[in-house]
Amino acid sequence: MLQGPYGSLDRDRPLFRLPFTSFAVGTVLLPLTGFIACLFISLVYHFEDATYTHCHVSNYLPSISGAISLVPERYIWRCCVGLHSAPRYLVSIAYFSFYRGRFSKRLPERLLSWLALLCSLTENTGLLLLTYVSSTETYSAHKNGFVVFIGSSLLHMLITCRLWQVIRRHYVNPEEVRSFRWKLRLFLFNGGCCLAAAYFFTRHNKFCETGVYTLFALCEYLVVFSNMAFHMTAFWDFGSKEVIVATPPEDKRY
């Protein structure tokens, strides 16, 4: 057998390993930190531009589009979302693999697992679209990205809650029960905030009342925060797992 560093046992050891809990926290903290930074800069340095609306009424909070469309907020947000998107795609695949193991003999849930994967990938892609095409550049593309993000996000949450309801029914792991309960609460809260945001946005455009757009912006924030919290439940789902980067096994030479 070949001797030396390339023939040693070190070759087969993982190059990198990270607890999935740390991986999940880091993935969520990227857009969370970026959004808070953009909101702070918009309120302190670009208040008039960020809170401007076509109605010319008093507004006290920028919408998410307003908070991420100026400079340097635009680049901060793009950097954070871009860095977090690759891990998000990886988590989508991890969930799909997890569901395949749990529902190998249940056809309806297997089909839902495929749909959940599609919705998760579409949600992340819609987020990238509305991030890298700002409302001040191409409004229609930004708007379509937002619609795709919200629609696929809600559908993904709904399907996930259904799958975890089945998991809770057949397994008694307390972490999984807790995860399902929080998923359900966050889905209902997120859906309620989406309805409230749609109501305030429509009312603002129709009546141009003072402060209504601020309520719309606040509901937008809650939609984003609850979405992040929903994805954060991966902390419980994969608590004992690790993310590992390793070299593939090689045939031994004699």
Secondary structure, DSSP 8 states (H G I E B T S, - for coil): ---SGGGSGGGGS-SEEEEHHHHHHHHHHHHHHHHHHHHHHHHHHSHHHHT--TT-----S--HHHHHSSTTHHHHHHHHHHHHHHHHHHHHHHHHHHHHHHTTT-HHHHHHHHHHHHHHHHHHHHHHHHHHS-TTT-HHHHHHHHHHHHHHHHHHHHHHHHHHHHHHHH---HHHHHHHHHHHHHHHHHHHHHHHHHHHHHHHHHH--TTHHHHHHHHHHHHHHHHHHHHHTHHHHTTT-EEEE---------
